[in-house]
């Protein structure tokens, strides 16, 4: 039986996941992007959504609600929804899983966390997807990815994986800033330890299990995002040092203000997060603030 898959968002991760899946002759993959230039001969949502067995969201976090509205009347109830998008909605402070589950409540849903850099997946280097969902849906997704080089790990706590995915993007910015400042591996190792400590503190405040931060969706994804030359969030931090701003911000920069709102700006015990706030939101000098962090943490 042919499995019909729709990838919403034809950027790097969308194309990487789609190309990995379409190698299997039993899979039919369709791409759709808000920018039709990204998909030559793009079909309409009305043509592809009603037939889809799996719909994967690989679009910016702030476009999720609009996408849900566009497909809500077209989607069949048994279609599995999967979110590769990470982030927090600016107005509602909802994570991706909350937005999708509330907008499309009749469909089985899975959130994909873990280290999955698109460039490495495209180069057949594999990846690890922490799939947060129910067991029945996980089995369906596991069968879908069974012929790929992406290893799947099961998780039942969707909110925890979604939050961990937000935090790793935000804290990866600090390692990008460290690269921009020319810090060595020793100091970046110290900075990594502080980032992990603060992520666990935030997890506890947001009432999710801090141990999730120690797993593939936490430290695993954080290390990949913070140190890879392919990482947009790491590159964003480096760009801030070099240019004083980032013209093409990744999800880490976008997610920082709503995270602070969720924490009610109570970051007294989180010097690294406060420093990121000073540099990214308050536009303070990165060199000055990070040297101050290194001296006083």
C-alpha positions as CSV (number, residue, x, y, z in Angstrom):
1,X,0.0,0.0,0.0
2,X,1.4,3.4,-1.0
3,X,1.9,5.8,1.9
4,X,1.1,9.3,0.9
5,X,3.2,12.0,2.7
6,X,2.8,15.8,2.5
7,X,5.7,18.0,3.7
8,X,4.6,21.5,4.5
9,X,7.6,23.6,4.2
10,X,10.3,23.0,1.5
11,X,13.2,24.4,3.4
12,X,16.3,22.3,4.4
13,X,14.7,20.1,7.0
14,X,11.5,19.6,4.9
15,X,13.5,18.6,1.8
16,X,15.8,16.4,3.9
17,X,13.0,14.4,5.5
18,X,11.1,14.2,2.2
19,X,14.0,13.0,0.2
20,X,14.9,10.4,2.8
21,X,11.4,9.0,2.7
22,X,10.8,9.1,-1.0
23,X,13.7,6.7,-1.6
24,X,11.3,4.0,-0.6
25,X,9.2,3.1,-3.6
26,X,6.2,2.6,-1.3
27,X,6.2,6.3,-0.4
28,X,4.7,9.1,-2.4
29,X,5.9,12.5,-1.2
30,X,4.4,15.9,-2.0
31,X,5.9,19.2,-1.0
32,X,4.1,22.4,-0.4
33,X,5.6,25.8,0.5
34,X,4.1,29.3,1.0
35,X,6.8,30.4,-1.5
36,X,5.8,28.4,-4.7
37,X,9.3,29.0,-6.1
38,X,10.6,26.4,-3.6
39,X,8.4,23.7,-5.2
40,X,8.4,23.6,-9.0
41,X,5.0,22.6,-10.4
42,X,3.5,22.8,-6.9
43,X,0.1,21.3,-6.4
44,X,-2.6,23.1,-4.3
45,X,-3.4,22.1,-0.8
46,X,-6.8,21.1,-2.0
47,X,-5.2,18.5,-4.2
48,X,-2.7,17.0,-1.8
49,X,-4.0,17.3,1.8
50,X,-7.2,15.2,1.4
51,X,-5.1,12.2,0.2
52,X,-2.3,12.4,2.8
53,X,-1.7,9.6,5.3
54,X,1.1,11.7,7.0
55,X,1.4,15.5,7.1
56,X,4.7,16.8,8.4
57,X,5.1,20.5,9.5
58,X,8.5,21.8,8.6
59,X,7.6,25.5,8.6
60,X,8.5,28.5,10.9
61,X,6.8,28.4,14.3
62,X,4.9,31.6,13.8
63,X,3.2,30.2,10.7
64,X,1.8,27.1,12.3
65,X,-1.6,28.6,13.1
66,X,-2.1,29.8,9.6
67,X,-1.2,26.5,8.2
68,X,-3.7,24.7,10.5
69,X,-6.5,27.0,9.3
70,X,-5.6,26.3,5.7
71,X,-5.8,22.5,6.0
72,X,-8.4,22.0,8.7
73,X,-11.3,21.5,6.3
74,X,-9.2,19.3,4.0
75,X,-7.5,16.8,6.2
76,X,-8.8,13.3,6.8
77,X,-9.2,12.3,10.4
78,X,-6.8,9.3,10.3
79,X,-4.0,11.3,8.8
80,X,-1.0,11.5,11.2
81,X,0.4,14.9,11.9
82,X,4.1,15.3,12.7
83,X,5.9,18.5,13.8
84,X,9.5,19.1,13.1
85,X,9.1,22.8,13.9
86,X,10.4,24.1,17.2
87,X,9.3,27.2,19.0
88,X,6.8,29.2,21.0
89,X,3.9,31.2,19.6
90,X,4.5,34.9,20.4
91,X,1.0,35.9,21.3
92,X,-0.4,32.9,23.1
93,X,2.9,31.5,24.5
94,X,1.9,28.0,23.3
95,X,4.4,25.5,22.2
96,X,4.1,23.8,18.8
97,X,2.4,20.7,20.2
98,X,-0.3,22.8,21.9
99,X,-1.0,24.8,18.8
100,X,-1.4,21.7,16.6
101,X,-3.3,19.6,19.0
102,X,-5.8,22.4,19.7
103,X,-6.2,23.4,16.1
104,X,-6.5,19.8,14.7
105,X,-7.8,17.8,17.7
106,X,-9.2,14.9,15.6
107,X,-5.8,13.7,14.2
108,X,-3.1,11.6,15.8
109,X,-0.1,13.9,16.5
110,X,3.7,13.4,17.0
111,X,6.4,15.9,17.9
112,X,9.9,15.2,16.5
113,X,12.8,16.3,18.7
114,X,16.4,15.2,18.8
115,X,19.5,15.8,16.7
116,X,18.4,16.0,13.1
117,X,20.6,18.5,11.2
118,X,19.2,18.6,7.6
119,X,22.6,18.7,5.9
120,X,23.7,15.5,7.7
121,X,20.5,13.7,6.8
122,X,20.9,14.8,3.2
123,X,24.5,13.4,3.2
124,X,23.4,10.0,4.5
125,X,25.0,10.6,7.9
126,X,21.7,9.8,9.7
127,X,20.0,11.5,12.6
128,X,18.1,10.6,15.8
129,X,14.4,11.6,16.1
130,X,12.8,11.5,19.5
131,X,9.2,11.0,18.6
132,X,6.8,12.1,21.3
133,X,3.4,10.6,20.8
134,X,1.2,7.6,21.8
135,X,2.4,4.0,21.1
136,X,0.0,3.3,18.3
137,X,1.1,6.4,16.3
138,X,4.8,5.7,17.0
139,X,4.4,2.3,15.4
140,X,3.0,3.9,12.3
141,X,5.9,6.4,12.1
142,X,8.5,3.8,12.9
143,X,7.3,1.7,9.9
144,X,7.4,4.8,7.7
145,X,11.0,5.5,8.6
146,X,12.2,1.9,8.8
147,X,14.2,2.1,5.6
148,X,15.9,5.4,6.4
149,X,19.1,6.2,8.4
150,X,17.1,8.1,11.0
151,X,17.0,6.3,14.3
152,X,13.7,6.8,16.2
153,X,13.3,6.9,20.0
154,X,9.9,6.8,21.7
155,X,8.8,9.4,24.2
156,X,5.4,9.8,25.7
157,X,5.8,13.3,27.3
158,X,5.1,15.6,24.3
159,X,5.3,18.8,26.2
160,X,8.7,18.0,27.7
161,X,10.2,17.2,24.3
162,X,8.7,20.3,22.8
163,X,10.1,22.5,25.6
164,X,13.5,20.8,25.4
165,X,13.6,21.6,21.6
166,X,13.0,25.3,22.3
167,X,15.6,25.5,25.0
168,X,18.4,23.9,23.0
169,X,17.8,26.5,20.2
170,X,18.0,29.4,22.6
171,X,21.1,28.2,24.4
172,X,22.9,27.2,21.2
173,X,23.0,30.9,20.5
174,X,25.5,31.3,23.4
175,X,27.9,28.9,21.7
176,X,27.6,30.8,18.5
177,X,28.4,34.0,20.3
178,X,31.4,32.2,21.9
179,X,32.6,31.2,18.4
180,X,32.2,34.7,17.2
181,X,34.3,35.9,20.2
182,X,37.0,33.4,19.4
183,X,36.6,31.5,22.7
184,X,38.5,28.2,22.8
185,X,37.2,24.7,23.5
186,X,38.0,24.8,27.2
187,X,35.8,27.9,27.8
188,X,33.1,26.6,25.5
189,X,33.1,23.4,27.5
190,X,32.4,25.5,30.6
191,X,29.7,27.4,28.8
192,X,28.1,24.2,27.7
193,X,27.9,23.0,31.3
194,X,26.3,26.2,32.4
195,X,23.7,26.0,29.6
196,X,22.7,22.5,30.5
197,X,22.4,23.5,34.2
198,X,20.1,26.4,33.3
199,X,18.0,24.3,30.9
200,X,17.3,21.8,33.7
201,X,16.3,24.7,36.0
202,X,13.9,26.0,33.4
203,X,12.4,22.6,32.8
204,X,11.7,22.3,36.5
205,X,10.0,25.8,36.6
206,X,7.9,24.9,33.6
207,X,6.9,21.7,35.4
208,X,8.4,19.1,33.1
209,X,10.8,16.4,34.0
210,X,14.4,17.9,34.1
211,X,15.8,14.5,33.1
212,X,14.4,15.1,29.6
213,X,17.2,17.6,29.2
214,X,19.8,14.8,29.8
215,X,18.4,12.8,26.8
216,X,18.6,12.9,23.0
217,X,16.0,15.7,22.8
218,X,17.9,17.8,25.3
219,X,21.7,17.5,25.5
220,X,21.9,15.4,22.3
221,X,20.1,18.0,20.2
222,X,21.8,20.9,22.0
223,X,25.3,19.6,21.3
224,X,24.4,19.1,17.6
225,X,22.8,22.5,17.3
226,X,25.5,24.4,19.4
227,X,28.6,23.0,17.6
228,X,27.6,22.2,14.1
229,X,28.7,24.5,11.2
230,X,25.3,23.7,9.7
231,X,23.3,25.1,12.6
232,X,21.4,28.2,11.9
233,X,21.0,29.0,15.6
234,X,24.7,28.7,16.2
235,X,25.4,30.9,13.2
236,X,22.9,33.5,14.4
237,X,25.0,33.9,17.6
238,X,28.2,34.3,15.6
239,X,26.5,36.8,13.3
240,X,25.5,38.9,16.3
241,X,29.1,39.3,17.3
242,X,30.3,40.1,13.9
243,X,27.5,42.4,12.7
244,X,25.8,43.5,16.0
245,X,22.6,42.0,14.7
246,X,21.2,39.0,12.9
247,X,19.2,39.7,9.8
248,X,17.9,36.1,9.4
249,X,17.2,35.0,12.9
250,X,16.7,31.3,13.7
251,X,14.1,29.9,16.1
252,X,16.3,30.5,19.1
253,X,16.2,34.3,18.7
254,X,12.4,34.2,17.9
255,X,11.7,32.0,20.9
256,X,13.6,34.0,23.5
257,X,11.0,36.7,24.2
258,X,8.1,34.3,24.7
259,X,10.3,32.0,26.9
260,X,11.0,35.0,29.1
261,X,7.3,35.7,29.3
262,X,6.6,32.1,30.3
263,X,9.3,32.5,33.1
264,X,7.7,35.8,34.0
265,X,11.2,37.3,33.5
266,X,12.4,35.5,36.7
267,X,15.9,34.8,35.6
268,X,17.9,35.7,38.7
269,X,19.4,32.3,39.0
270,X,20.1,32.1,35.3
271,X,23.1,34.3,34.4
272,X,23.6,32.9,31.0
273,X,19.9,33.4,30.0
274,X,20.1,37.0,31.4
275,X,23.2,37.6,29.3
276,X,21.6,36.3,26.2
277,X,18.6,38.6,26.9
278,X,21.0,41.6,27.3
279,X,22.7,40.9,24.0
280,X,19.8,39.7,21.8
281,X,16.9,41.7,23.1
282,X,18.5,44.8,24.7
283,X,21.2,45.0,22.0
284,X,24.1,45.2,24.4
285,X,27.7,44.5,23.3
286,X,28.2,40.8,23.1
287,X,31.9,40.9,23.9
288,X,31.4,43.0,27.0
289,X,28.5,41.0,28.3
290,X,30.0,37.6,27.7
291,X,33.3,38.6,29.3
292,X,31.4,39.8,32.3
293,X,29.5,36.5,32.4
294,X,32.8,34.6,32.3
295,X,34.2,36.7,35.1
296,X,31.2,36.6,37.4
297,X,29.3,33.3,36.9
